[in-house]
Amino acid sequence: MMEIRIVRENELNEAAALANKVFRSGMQGDMGAFFPTLFRTGISHSYGAFDPAGNLVSFMGLVPVQIKSGTGRILAFSVGAVCTDPQSRGLGLASELLNQCREHAERSGASLLFISGERSLYTRAGSLAFGRASKFVIKSNSDKPLEVAGETGSGSATATVRDMIPEDIFNVHNLLQQRPATIEWSLQELQQFIGSAPYAGVSGLRQHIRVVESLTGQIIAMGVFAVPMDPEVPEVEIPVTGAPPTADADVLRNGHLLEWAGNPEAMPLLISDAVSRFRLDELTAILPWHDAVLSEVLQQAFQVRPDNQNNAGTVMIVDAAALITQAGFSEDGQPDKPVISVLTDSQFELRIGDHTIPINGNSELCSVLFDPESPVLKPTGLSENPTTVQLPYMYGLYFI
């Protein structure tokens, strides 16, 4: 008989060992180092399944997160590092762990579970694709350094690009907190994620943080990049120009912009520098829908059009009433404000001006709250969705 319960602090090393067995077999890197919020001591929220001998055979990582969205604050949990020992698969353990995590989140006052995955395990339980994002692929010209079309307002004559140094931590934290939708990092949490580099680590990439500094010494923009490792060149000495090592001649060097903050007009300079410095063949930048200014800047600067996609992973609504309140759409007496009322566990009603729109189930509620072009609102004839909640892209510097 399996025991399903919270993983205790003294069992986290065993959980990390199981995650390494499942995810890192034959690969470099340690899940415990990539995900300290899951596998290091603190308050454990994660759940596990233990066999009769007390051995951990299945694990589901659970981490609390607060997201600032406009004037609202979304309380949520992130699910990741989900793994089961091969000899214990097929017993429905992961499904039971997901049920426990959902109930834990609801008891905590959270409204959402963000899940790093799209497996049927999650979608069968009600997890949904969510949000909108724009995917840019900026290609390098191998014959000459990447050129930026047009003026960015922060060109090399007025600004410089350099690595982030420890003394930048307050400025970088401040830039991130000024984003309209952001993880509510403490300084300690930000430093931890910078050091552990979870997305880059599990992707076999190396993380670099670069900043744009004005002539007066002010940091006006920052970017977090994940780029291919170069075993023949120390990471801080990768030259701006020059051919890749012979062994990598036929391998594309693809990088990612994981996070950005600051002046969007300075980002083409930062991206061009990264493509050149890290000798990338192309760089992918995925921007949540509300990064409209930067989206326009990149289209003009690099003459590239984005592809539309959802935000990363899936999301499960664990408490619809709490979500409506946290997003700021509950009844509070403010005139002309969109209001969503809970009619039953699966029925809601949206009132916008003279319009009353029924919302049937969590799928439509997810669409209304996270899709700026929600088809549920088409009967209103509104050109914009006034109820869209801004969320950060969930596979960025923060990644569980």
DOSESE-708096 format. One line per 2 residues: number of its first residue (from 0); their letters; for each residue y, z, x of N, C-alpha, C. Coordinates in pm, whole numbers, plus 50000, padded with zeros to 5 digits. Atoms other than C-alpha are relative to their C-alpha. Layout:
# residues N
NUM) A) Y Z X Y Z X Y Z X | ...
***
This chain:
# residues 400
0) MM) 49880 50000 50086 50000 50000 50000 50124 50000 50088 | 49877 50011 49922 50334 49890 50144 50106 50097 49949
2) EI) 49886 49915 50035 50629 50127 50149 50128 49920 50021 | 49873 50072 49994 50967 49966 50074 50112 50103 50000
4) RI) 49891 49901 49992 51271 50165 50186 50102 49956 50104 | 49899 50024 49899 51585 50175 50399 49939 50024 50139
6) VR) 50044 49983 49862 51515 50131 50769 50084 50109 50064 | 49927 49888 49939 51606 50452 50950 50053 49959 50138
8) EN) 49935 50035 49872 51823 50453 51262 49900 49994 50115 | 50095 49999 49889 51531 50540 51489 49896 49888 49990
10) EL) 50092 50112 50018 51344 50235 51353 50068 49865 50025 | 49926 50125 49983 51614 49978 51431 49950 49920 50119
12) NE) 50056 50074 49886 51463 49891 51770 49874 49924 49958 | 50119 50068 50051 51138 49808 51590 50040 49879 49915
14) AA) 49951 50112 50081 51335 49590 51347 50048 49886 50090 | 49953 50103 49907 51501 49406 51636 49882 49930 50067
16) AL) 50118 50059 49937 51161 49353 51800 49932 49902 49904 | 50058 50090 50098 51027 49200 51477 50084 49874 49987
18) AN) 49911 50117 50009 51334 48973 51449 49985 49911 50122 | 50020 50079 49879 51286 48864 51810 49867 49924 49995
20) KV) 50132 50064 50011 50918 48789 51743 50006 49878 49909 | 49993 50108 50098 51004 48571 51445 50098 49891 50040
22) FR) 49893 50097 49979 51329 48406 51556 50019 49956 50146 | 49968 50031 49861 51339 48415 51938 49876 49976 50086
24) SG) 50123 50022 49924 50976 48354 52039 50015 49876 50089 | 49985 50110 49906 50991 48141 52353 50143 49958 50025
26) MQ) 49859 50034 49984 51371 48140 52342 50074 50115 50067 | 49919 49897 49938 51637 48324 52534 50086 50071 49895
28) GD) 49911 49927 50088 51855 48586 52373 49928 50107 49920 | 50055 49883 50067 51802 48914 52191 50074 50021 49869
30) MG) 49938 49980 50130 51866 48961 51819 50076 50131 49994 | 49930 49873 49998 51964 49320 51888 50138 49989 50062
32) AF) 49870 50022 49936 52245 49200 52114 50089 49911 49915 | 49920 50091 50083 52355 48920 51880 50053 50068 49874
34) FP) 49965 49939 50128 52366 49144 51572 50002 50153 50010 | 49995 49854 49985 52469 49497 51672 50027 50072 49869
36) TL) 49975 49934 50129 52589 49571 51318 49871 50023 49924 | 50129 49983 50066 52226 49535 51208 49907 50093 50077
38) FR) 50108 49942 49921 52027 49674 51497 50041 50115 50091 | 49957 49885 49921 52236 49947 51662 50032 50116 49908
40) TG) 49984 49880 50083 52283 50302 51543 50135 50002 49930 | 49887 49990 50091 52532 50378 51270 49942 50040 49867
42) IS) 50060 49980 50132 52473 50391 50897 49916 49877 49969 | 50088 50111 50030 52173 50174 50820 49997 49973 49851
44) HS) 50012 50044 50140 52182 49976 50494 49881 49906 49983 | 50106 50101 50004 51895 49741 50581 49871 50059 49943
46) YG) 50126 49958 50062 51558 49753 50407 49881 49938 50074 | 50121 50047 49936 51206 49716 50539 49877 50032 49919
48) AF) 50132 49973 50058 50845 49702 50430 49911 50053 50111 | 50083 49933 49901 50607 49934 50615 49855 50003 49952
50) DP) 50142 49999 50037 50230 49903 50621 49948 50144 49997 | 50052 49862 50011 50000 50207 50564 50002 50077 50131
52) AG) 49995 49931 49871 50009 50281 50938 50143 50032 50042 | 49859 49972 49969 50390 50302 50927 50067 49894 50083
54) NL) 49941 50108 49922 50452 49972 51107 50092 49914 49913 | 49906 50088 50071 50753 49764 51003 49947 49857 50004
56) VS) 50058 50135 50005 50617 49428 50886 50094 49899 49934 | 49902 50090 50061 50914 49284 50695 50136 50068 50000
58) FM) 49866 49942 49981 51289 49331 50738 50103 49911 49933 | 49885 50073 50056 51606 49232 50554 50126 50076 50040
60) GL) 49878 49936 49952 51934 49309 50728 50108 49999 49893 | 49895 49985 50101 52219 49434 50509 50119 50069 50064
62) VP) 49879 49949 49936 52577 49491 50628 50115 49997 49901 | 49884 50001 50090 52882 49597 50420 50117 49925 50063
64) VQ) 49884 50075 49951 53192 49380 50446 50108 50001 49892 | 49885 50013 50090 53539 49382 50292 50074 49872 50035
66) IK) 49929 50126 49981 53719 49052 50243 50134 50008 49931 | 49867 50008 50060 54091 49028 50189 50020 49858 49948
68) SG) 49976 50130 50062 54168 48746 49947 50129 50008 49921 | 49870 49986 50064 54534 48713 49861 50036 50147 49991
70) TG) 49969 49859 50021 54627 49047 49710 49876 50079 49959 | 50123 49933 50039 54266 49126 49618 49915 50038 50119
72) RI) 50094 49958 49897 53988 49289 49813 49860 49994 49940 | 50137 50017 50046 53628 49181 49766 49909 50091 50080
74) LA) 50098 49913 49935 53364 49445 49842 49864 49932 49989 | 50123 50078 50000 53039 49279 49944 49906 50051 50108
76) FS) 50096 49980 49892 52730 49295 50161 49956 49862 50049 | 50057 50121 49942 52595 49030 50396 49853 50023 50030
78) VG) 50144 49995 49975 52223 48958 50419 49966 49904 50112 | 50040 50087 49891 52072 48822 50739 49883 50057 50076
80) AV) 50114 49961 49915 51795 48842 50999 49878 50035 49915 | 50113 49975 50091 51536 48824 50719 49873 49948 50066
82) CT) 50120 50040 49928 51191 48819 50875 49879 50081 49955 | 50127 49936 50033 50828 48900 50803 49898 49964 50106
84) DP) 50107 50026 49904 50543 48936 51047 49905 49894 49942 | 50086 50108 50053 50323 48624 51016 49876 50051 49929
86) QS) 50123 49949 50061 50018 48836 50928 50025 50068 49865 | 49968 49932 50125 50201 48992 50632 50074 49909 49902
88) RG) 49931 50093 50089 50344 48680 50471 49914 49970 49877 | 50070 50034 50123 50256 48570 50121 49977 50117 49908
90) LG) 50020 49880 50081 50269 48921 49977 50120 50031 49911 | 49879 49976 50080 50612 48891 49812 50089 50109 50053
92) LA) 49922 49890 49943 50765 49142 50051 50149 49967 50004 | 49858 50037 49989 51089 48950 50107 50068 50005 49863
94) SE) 49942 49995 50135 51144 48918 49731 50030 50144 49959 | 49977 49860 50035 51106 49293 49687 50114 50059 50083
96) LL) 49888 49953 49917 51339 49360 49979 50133 49950 49946 | 49876 50055 50057 51599 49131 49821 50039 50077 49875
98) NQ) 49970 49919 50120 51572 49325 49495 50060 50135 50040 | 49948 49872 49954 51627 49650 49684 50142 49986 50055
100) CR) 49866 50022 49944 51927 49507 49869 50102 49976 49890 | 49909 50025 50112 52082 49381 49546 50035 50131 49929
102) EH) 49975 49873 50068 52043 49721 49381 50083 50095 50087 | 49923 49919 49907 52179 49895 49692 50147 49957 49997
104) AE) 49863 50051 50004 52487 49671 49685 50070 50041 49871 | 49942 49964 50129 52544 49738 49315 50034 50148 49995
106) RS) 49973 49855 49998 52515 50115 49362 50119 50034 50089 | 49890 49976 49906 52770 50090 49645 50135 49957 49946
108) GA) 49874 50051 50055 53033 49927 49423 50034 49861 50047 | 49978 50137 49955 52997 49586 49586 49978 49904 49883
110) SL) 50013 50100 50106 53023 49275 49372 49916 49880 50042 | 50066 50121 49951 52859 49012 49595 49903 50031 50112
112) LF) 50083 50008 49882 52578 48949 49838 50020 49862 50062 | 49993 50126 49926 52655 48680 50097 49872 49988 50082
114) IS) 50130 50018 49938 52329 48538 50225 50004 49885 50098 | 50004 50104 49897 52285 48345 50548 49873 49917 49981
116) GE) 50115 50083 50026 52040 48101 50399 50005 49939 49861 | 50004 50072 50127 51961 47863 50115 49856 49985 49950
118) RS) 50140 50011 50035 51585 47921 50081 49977 50029 49851 | 50035 49976 50140 51415 47924 49742 49983 50149 49971
120) LY) 50006 49855 50017 51358 48296 49800 50128 50053 49940 | 49870 49953 50046 51729 48342 49738 50043 49933 49871
122) TR) 49953 50072 50119 51800 48071 49481 49918 50038 49877 | 50081 49955 50115 51508 48185 49260 50052 50133 49945
124) AG) 49949 49869 50041 51669 48529 49253 50143 49993 49948 | 49866 50015 50055 52005 48387 49143 50110 49975 50100
126) SL) 49898 50030 49900 52181 48312 49470 50047 49855 49983 | 49938 50128 50035 52418 48015 49440 50080 49943 50116
128) AF) 49903 50065 49913 52599 47761 49651 50139 50032 49945 | 49868 49956 50047 52968 47843 49637 50111 49938 50083
130) GR) 49880 50039 49928 53317 47737 49733 50005 49854 50038 | 49979 50134 49948 53451 47419 49887 50052 50010 50142
132) AS) 49954 50003 49861 53511 47330 50250 50011 49855 50044 | 49981 50133 49942 53620 47029 50455 49943 49999 50140
134) KF) 50065 50010 49869 53409 46924 50751 50063 49885 50080 | 49942 50098 49908 53591 46746 51035 49908 49983 50120
136) VI) 50070 50030 49875 53408 46578 51321 50097 49921 50086 | 49899 50058 49911 53655 46504 51600 49928 49951 50125
138) KS) 50075 50060 49890 53510 46265 51856 50088 49980 50123 | 49931 50022 49874 53605 46240 52221 49991 49853 50038
140) NS) 50006 50132 49938 53686 45919 52401 49953 50021 50144 | 50059 49970 49870 53462 45922 52709 50076 49935 50115
142) DK) 49929 50071 49893 53692 45685 52900 50129 50069 50042 | 49875 49933 49967 54002 45903 52888 50010 50127 49917
144) PL) 49986 49876 50078 54108 46250 52770 50044 49971 49858 | 49965 50015 50140 54143 46291 52394 50150 50007 49983
146) EV) 49856 50002 50024 54492 46200 52280 50027 50041 49856 | 49960 49956 50133 54666 46358 51986 50107 49906 49948
148) AG) 49902 50089 50059 54847 46119 51756 50111 50080 49934 | 49888 49930 50063 55196 46229 51653 50040 50126 50073
150) ET) 49947 49878 49939 55389 46544 51733 49941 50122 49933 | 50054 49876 50056 55230 46884 51688 50105 50109 49992
152) GS) 49901 49894 49996 55543 47082 51754 49967 50107 50102 | 50041 49901 49899 55353 47277 52019 49930 49928 50114
154) GS) 50059 50079 49895 55284 47020 52286 50002 50070 50133 | 50015 49937 49869 55216 47086 52651 50134 50034 50064
156) AT) 49870 49971 49940 55587 47084 52728 50056 50134 49953 | 49946 49877 50056 55649 47388 52514 49898 50111 49985
158) AT) 50104 49899 50016 55316 47574 52513 49887 49974 50097 | 50116 50014 49912 55010 47638 52726 49878 50055 49929
160) VR) 50128 49954 50056 54644 47691 52640 49926 50074 50111 | 50074 49920 49902 54442 47960 52816 49892 50080 49931
162) DM) 50101 49910 50054 54145 48191 52772 50066 50127 49946 | 49959 49867 50045 54194 48505 52568 49964 50102 50108
164) IP) 50026 49891 49906 54223 48810 52792 50002 50132 49921 | 50007 49875 50076 54163 49175 52694 50134 50047 49943
166) ED) 49868 49955 50046 54536 49240 52665 50049 49927 49876 | 49960 50077 50119 54554 48985 52381 49945 50059 49871
168) IF) 50075 49958 50116 54345 49193 52143 50088 50033 49881 | 49914 49967 50114 54633 49326 51930 50059 49874 49937
170) NV) 49941 50123 50052 54794 48983 51897 49897 49915 49926 | 50105 50078 50066 54466 48808 51813 49960 50066 49868
172) HN) 50034 49928 50123 54376 49077 51560 50107 49978 49894 | 49890 50018 50094 54719 49042 51400 49998 49860 49940
174) LL) 50005 50137 50051 54687 48662 51372 49887 49985 49897 | 50112 50011 50093 54346 48694 51205 50030 50071 49869
176) QQ) 49971 49924 50122 54470 48956 50959 50108 49934 49915 | 49898 50071 50076 54756 48727 50855 49944 49884 49920
178) RP) 50061 50109 50074 54512 48469 50722 49994 50037 49850 | 50001 49969 50143 54521 48439 50339 49866 50053 49951
180) AT) 50133 49949 50033 54146 48505 50325 49930 50031 50132 | 50055 49963 49870 53985 48699 50606 49909 50122 49987
182) IE) 50075 49876 49986 53727 48956 50700 50098 50110 50040 | 49911 49889 49965 53903 49291 50713 49945 50070 50125
184) WS) 50048 49946 49873 53828 49352 51079 50079 50125 50038 | 49933 49899 49920 53907 49678 51245 50004 49946 50143
186) LQ) 49997 50044 49860 53995 49641 51613 49861 50013 50063 | 50132 49977 49942 53655 49786 51703 49900 49896 49952
188) EL) 50091 50101 50054 53467 49548 51472 50028 49863 50060 | 49964 50129 49942 53658 49248 51602 49948 49991 50143
190) QQ) 50048 50001 49862 53579 49342 51962 49847 49988 50005 | 50146 50005 50003 53213 49391 51871 49951 49859 49972
192) FI) 50044 50135 50032 53181 49046 51714 50039 49902 50110 | 49964 50085 49886 53370 48885 52002 49895 50015 50110
194) GS) 50095 49977 49893 53129 49047 52246 49860 49953 49969 | 50138 50036 50035 52808 48979 52054 49984 49852 49969
196) AP) 50001 50145 50025 52899 48620 51952 49877 49957 49922 | 50127 50024 50069 52627 48604 51682 49970 49854 49970
198) YA) 50031 50139 50036 52663 48245 51563 49971 49917 50124 | 50022 50076 49877 52696 48099 51911 49867 50040 50064
200) GV) 50121 49952 49935 52413 48317 52041 49873 49945 49940 | 50123 50048 50063 52150 48223 51784 49993 49848 50000
202) SG) 49998 50145 49994 52258 47859 51813 49980 49946 50140 | 50019 50044 49863 52200 47850 52188 50127 49947 50063
204) LR) 49871 50046 49950 52571 47798 52253 50073 50116 50068 | 49918 49898 49937 52837 47985 52448 50135 50007 49927
206) QH) 49874 49980 50072 53142 48134 52277 50117 50013 50095 | 49875 49989 49925 53493 48090 52414 50114 50020 49901
208) IR) 49880 49982 50081 53820 48216 52267 50119 49953 50082 | 49884 50059 49933 54127 48016 52360 50124 50027 49916
210) VV) 49875 49971 50070 54489 48088 52271 50107 49902 50045 | 49881 50078 49967 54811 47888 52261 50115 50098 50020
212) ES) 49892 49908 49965 55095 48071 52432 50128 49921 50017 | 49870 50066 49989 55460 47972 52393 50064 50034 50134
214) LT) 49930 49976 49874 55703 47962 52685 50055 50141 50009 | 49950 49862 50000 55829 48304 52577 49887 50102 50010
216) GQ) 50113 49910 49987 55478 48448 52613 49938 50044 49870 | 50054 49962 50130 55403 48471 52241 49875 49917 49969
218) II) 50120 50072 50043 55053 48382 52121 50025 49948 49859 | 49966 50061 50130 55112 48137 51837 49877 49945 49927
220) AM) 50123 50046 50066 54753 48027 51767 49882 50042 50085 | 50123 49969 49928 54396 48113 51858 49885 49924 49935
222) GV) 50118 50067 50050 54060 47943 51823 49875 50056 50066 | 50130 49957 49949 53699 48057 51862 49910 49878 50002
224) FA) 50082 50120 49983 53477 47780 51998 49859 50038 50043 | 50139 49989 49954 53100 47755 52036 49965 49866 50063
226) VP) 50022 50124 49925 53009 47499 52302 49868 50007 50075 | 50127 49999 49926 52694 47393 52488 50015 50072 50133
228) MD) 50003 49936 49869 52599 47598 52790 49985 49894 50107 | 50010 50091 49887 52629 47430 53128 49939 50077 50115
230) PE) 50065 49917 49898 52372 47577 53367 50045 49973 50141 | 49963 50034 49863 52518 47400 53669 50143 50037 50034
232) VP) 49859 49970 49976 52879 47507 53625 50033 50134 49936 | 49962 49872 50060 53003 47868 53574 50094 49977 49883
234) EV) 49926 50025 50123 53157 47903 53230 50151 49998 50018 | 49855 49996 49985 53505 47983 53356 50051 49891 50094
236) EI) 49959 50102 49907 53505 47692 53598 49963 49859 49955 | 50030 50134 50050 53412 47401 53373 50124 49914 50016
238) PV) 49881 50080 49974 53646 47124 53489 50049 49928 49876 | 49941 50070 50113 53881 46945 53254 49946 49859 49990
240) TG) 50051 50136 50000 53749 46605 53357 49873 49996 50083 | 50121 50017 49921 53437 46470 53517 49879 49980 49912
242) AP) 50119 50031 50077 53097 46349 53404 49910 50122 49988 | 50096 49891 50014 52836 46590 53268 49892 49991 50107
244) PT) 50109 50006 49904 52546 46683 53496 49901 49890 49965 | 50090 50113 50020 52295 46403 53542 49890 50032 49900
246) AD) 50110 49963 50088 52023 46596 53357 50041 49994 49853 | 49952 50000 50138 52243 46602 53045 50064 49868 49961
248) AD) 49929 50126 50020 52358 46241 53066 49973 49939 49863 | 50035 50060 50128 52175 46138 52747 50007 50098 49884
250) VL) 49992 49897 50103 52242 46458 52553 50145 50017 49957 | 49864 49982 50050 52548 46477 52330 50041 50146 50011
252) RN) 49944 49865 49992 52767 46780 52393 50086 50021 49876 | 49933 49977 50127 52864 46897 52047 50047 50145 49992
254) GH) 49943 49867 50011 53094 47194 51996 50046 50029 49858 | 49957 49957 50134 53221 47392 51696 50124 50087 50012
256) LL) 49890 49906 50020 53549 47551 51598 49953 50099 49895 | 50054 49898 50090 53424 47876 51444 50108 50074 49923
258) EW) 49895 49918 50061 53753 48049 51366 50133 49954 50056 | 49866 50030 49951 54123 47984 51390 50099 50090 49928
260) AG) 49892 49925 50063 54447 48164 51314 50130 49964 50069 | 49870 50028 49942 54818 48121 51372 50065 49876 49942
262) NP) 49924 50118 50041 55038 47814 51355 49909 49878 49996 | 50089 50117 50005 54837 47515 51227 50050 49883 50082
264) EA) 49946 50111 49921 55072 47278 51409 49957 50008 50146 | 50044 49985 49862 54943 47418 51738 49851 49971 50018
266) MP) 50144 50016 49988 54576 47359 51658 49955 49867 50062 | 50043 50121 49930 54556 46991 51768 50003 50015 50151
268) LL) 49994 49975 49856 54665 47101 52115 49879 50083 50043 | 50111 49912 49967 54400 47376 52114 49867 49924 49994
270) IS) 50124 50077 50015 54126 47139 51991 49988 49895 50109 | 50003 50101 49894 54219 46863 52234 49963 50062 50134
272) DA) 50030 49929 49876 54208 47113 52518 49852 50036 50006 | 50140 49960 50001 53863 47237 52410 49908 49880 50022
274) VS) 50083 50120 49983 53717 46886 52384 50001 49955 50146 | 49989 50041 49861 53846 46806 52731 49940 50102 50095
276) RF) 50042 49895 49907 53781 47140 52902 49849 50016 50001 | 50144 49977 50009 53425 47175 52775 49920 49870 49994
278) RL) 50062 50132 49990 53352 46802 52806 49914 49968 49880 | 50072 50021 50124 53253 46765 52444 50004 49854 49960
280) DE) 50002 50132 50061 53144 46439 52288 50062 50005 49861 | 49936 49982 50128 53252 46573 51953 50012 50149 49969
282) LT) 49978 49861 50041 53378 46893 51793 50005 50004 49848 | 50003 49982 50145 53303 47005 51437 50086 50118 49960
284) AI) 49917 49893 50056 53558 47208 51243 49981 49999 49849 | 50019 49989 50144 53473 47329 50892 50102 50099 49946
286) LP) 49888 49921 50051 53772 47459 50699 49981 50031 49853 | 50003 49970 50144 53765 47646 50367 50112 49926 49928
288) WH) 49911 50087 50078 53948 47463 50089 50147 50037 50009 | 49861 49957 50001 54262 47673 50114 50072 49975 50132
290) DA) 49935 50037 49874 54327 47565 50476 50058 49859 49990 | 49951 50136 50030 54509 47265 50329 50099 49951 50104
292) VL) 49900 50043 49902 54793 47262 50583 49931 49953 50128 | 50071 50041 49879 54559 47254 50883 49919 49874 49975
294) SE) 50075 50120 50033 54344 46995 50708 50086 49876 50012 | 49908 50113 49991 54643 46765 50677 50043 49975 50144
296) VL) 49961 50013 49859 54749 46834 51036 49891 49929 50079 | 50111 50061 49925 54404 46740 51171 49981 49854 49961
298) QQ) 50014 50139 50043 54387 46425 50961 50104 49911 50067 | 49894 50079 49939 54719 46306 51098 49987 49996 50151
300) AF) 50004 49994 49854 54667 46421 51456 49886 49918 50058 | 50119 50065 49943 54318 46278 51506 49954 49879 49921
302) QV) 50034 50117 50080 54312 46004 51243 49854 50005 49954 | 50137 49979 50046 53993 46143 51090 50004 50057 49860
304) RP) 50010 49950 50136 53889 46207 50732 49884 50099 49989 | 50108 49901 50010 53683 46513 50636 49899 49964 49892
306) DN) 50101 50003 50106 53363 46533 50435 50007 50131 49924 | 49997 49880 50082 53352 46777 50146 49861 50064 49993
308) QN) 50125 49928 50011 53083 47045 50130 50028 50138 49943 | 49984 49861 50045 53021 47398 50004 50032 50089 50119
310) NA) 49992 49897 49898 53099 47715 50195 49859 50020 50056 | 50129 49986 49931 52815 47830 50422 49911 50103 49932
312) GT) 50095 49909 50059 52500 47997 50295 50008 49999 49848 | 49994 49985 50145 52473 48120 49936 50056 50137 49967
314) VM) 49944 49872 50044 52617 48404 49731 49930 50043 49872 | 50060 49944 50120 52465 48633 49470 50099 50097 49937
316) IV) 49914 49906 50073 52678 48804 49207 49913 50118 49957 | 50080 49881 50034 52542 49159 49182 50068 50085 49893
318) DA) 49928 49925 50104 52813 49303 48954 50119 49916 49958 | 49896 50093 50045 53018 49052 48758 50129 50072 49962
320) AA) 49880 49927 50041 53256 49309 48610 50078 50048 50122 | 49932 49956 49878 53330 49452 48955 50065 49882 50071
322) LI) 49944 50118 49934 53384 49102 49093 50129 49957 49931 | 49880 50040 50075 53634 49016 48818 50115 50094 50031
324) TQ) 49896 49902 49969 53824 49337 48887 50049 49985 50143 | 49963 50013 49859 53818 49299 49267 50077 49872 50028
326) AG) 49929 50126 49982 53936 48939 49238 50136 49999 49931 | 49868 49988 50063 54230 49051 49022 50013 49929 49867
328) FS) 49992 50073 50126 54139 48885 48691 49959 50085 49879 | 50025 49913 50115 54074 49188 48472 50130 50022 49924
330) ED) 49883 49976 50085 54309 49281 48188 50082 50115 50056 | 49914 49892 49951 54607 49477 48324 50140 49995 49941
332) GQ) 49872 50003 50069 54893 49387 48093 50103 49906 50058 | 49905 50093 49942 55060 49134 48321 50007 49873 49916
334) PD) 49988 50121 50083 55200 48841 48117 49965 49875 50080 | 50027 50133 49944 55084 48483 48183 49900 50004 50115
336) KP) 50099 49990 49893 54805 48601 48411 49863 49959 49946 | 50136 50031 50044 54455 48448 48388 49917 50128 49991
338) VI) 50081 49881 50024 54215 48707 48249 49858 49956 49967 | 50140 50024 50031 53836 48704 48249 49943 50127 49939
340) SV) 50058 49887 50071 53665 48931 47998 49848 49990 50004 | 50145 49992 50005 53302 49044 48007 49959 50022 49855
342) LT) 50047 49988 50138 53141 48982 47668 49861 50062 49993 | 50135 49944 49986 52776 49049 47759 49964 49993 50148
344) DS) 50043 50006 49860 52574 49070 48080 50009 49859 50057 | 50002 50138 49950 52573 48690 48101 50103 49910 49932
346) QF) 49898 50078 50069 52868 48581 47887 50138 50057 50032 | 49865 49960 49963 53233 48584 47988 50098 49908 49928
348) EL) 49896 50081 50065 53560 48450 47852 50124 49998 50088 | 49880 50018 49919 53855 48312 48046 50116 49963 49910
350) RI) 49878 50032 50074 54203 48315 47895 50109 49959 50098 | 49890 50054 49918 54468 48097 48059 50105 49944 49905
352) GD) 49897 50046 50093 54788 48061 47860 49945 49991 49859 | 50049 50021 50136 54689 47910 47526 49852 49963 49997
354) HT) 50139 50044 49992 54339 47823 47646 49906 50120 50005 | 50110 49903 49992 54025 48029 47588 49873 49922 50032
356) IP) 50113 50078 49950 53727 47902 47786 49878 50091 50012 | 50122 49922 49982 53372 48036 47750 49938 49975 50137
358) IN) 50070 50009 49871 53187 48106 48076 49858 50050 49978 | 50139 49969 50030 52810 48098 48042 49922 50029 50127
360) GN) 50085 49960 49889 52624 48293 48307 50072 50008 50133 | 49943 49980 49867 52680 48375 48671 50029 49869 50072
362) SE) 49976 50128 49934 52655 48012 48779 50138 49946 49966 | 49867 50047 50040 52963 47914 48575 50108 50096 50049
364) LC) 49902 49904 49948 53141 48236 48677 50026 49973 50148 | 49986 50034 49858 53075 48148 49041 50085 49875 50017
366) SV) 49922 50123 49994 53218 47801 48978 50147 50026 49972 | 49861 49972 50037 53531 47934 48808 50072 50076 50110
368) LF) 49934 49913 49902 53600 48190 49081 50009 49937 50139 | 50005 50045 49861 53512 47995 49396 50019 49850 50020
370) DP) 49986 50146 49988 53545 47622 49320 50139 49960 49951 | 49864 50038 50044 53906 47493 49316 50000 49882 49903
372) ES) 50012 50112 50094 53782 47192 49115 49890 50027 49899 | 50108 49959 50088 53554 47382 48881 49993 49913 49874
374) PV) 50013 50079 50122 53417 47156 48605 50008 50082 49873 | 49992 49913 50117 53415 47457 48372 50142 49996 49940
376) LK) 49860 49997 50045 53796 47431 48353 50052 49864 49954 | 49952 50133 50039 53813 47060 48269 50060 49996 49860
378) PT) 49939 50003 50134 53880 47128 47897 50146 50045 49997 | 49861 49952 49999 54207 47298 47994 50098 49892 50040
380) GL) 49910 50105 49951 54347 46984 48156 50087 50044 50115 | 49919 49952 49889 54490 47196 48438 49970 49920 50125
382) SE) 50019 50076 49876 54544 47009 48764 49947 50088 50112 | 50049 49906 49901 54464 47321 48967 49931 50117 49931
384) NP) 50071 49884 50052 54228 47611 48916 50075 50127 50038 | 49921 49881 49966 54446 47925 48892 49916 50125 50026
386) TT) 50085 49883 49980 54146 48156 48922 49918 49992 50129 | 50084 50015 49881 54004 48031 49253 50027 50110 50101
388) VQ) 49992 49893 49901 53932 48314 49495 49983 49938 50138 | 50008 50050 49863 53999 48231 49859 49901 50085 50080
390) LP) 50097 49933 49915 53712 48317 50092 50000 49936 50138 | 50014 50060 49867 53673 48271 50467 49871 49919 50005
392) YM) 50126 50069 49976 53410 48029 50593 49904 50100 50062 | 50087 49886 49969 53108 48254 50627 49909 49981 50122
394) YG) 50073 50018 49874 52952 48101 50941 50101 49984 50112 | 49897 50006 49899 53238 48180 51173 49976 50105 50108
396) LY) 50013 49889 49905 53310 48454 51424 49921 50114 49934 | 50084 49908 50078 53174 48683 51152 49878 49923 49953
398) FI) 50124 50066 50040 52810 48589 51101 49890 50104 50002 | 50112 49904 50009 52519 48801 50982 49872 49922 49972
***
